[in-house]
């Protein structure tokens, strides 16, 4: 793995390596990946972000180590998130527009979700939370974050095949 380039004008660099880093949100880190609960305002309790620790805009720019790690890491993280949250499924999405780091959203879909949001509609919940239209219980966010952190400490994602 290459040494991360850290840029002050990069929001993800700040949240992974710098001034915006919030240890209370972090559930797992290794040399390649930083996994944390989404920052407030919360659209859904248990909404996690998986972020490359290096400036790597998407899978097309992955080195062999990141490429071989992505699938097993996502499979493991979503399995843990399903178990911890009791969600019906975990939506996984990435677009790669905002920052020069690959970042994927892992969003639990529960039997009861605000505004009965499904599929891409869960992203509307972030806007609704920001506007104060919905409230997600901060204690539940903290509980799920801690539970994911504990589960991943006991059973971290597998090391990539490229190592």
RAWOLIN-V290775 format. One line per field, one symbol per residue. psi: psi as a letter, one per 40 degrees, with the letter a starting at -180 (. if undefined). Layout:
psi->???
This chain:
psi->iihhhhhdehddddddeadehgdddhdiiaddihhiiiiiihdhhehihhhieighdiddeiiddddedddddddddddddddddeidihihiidfddifhhhihhhhhidhiiefhibeedddddddddeedihhhdddddddddddddddddgiiiiiee.
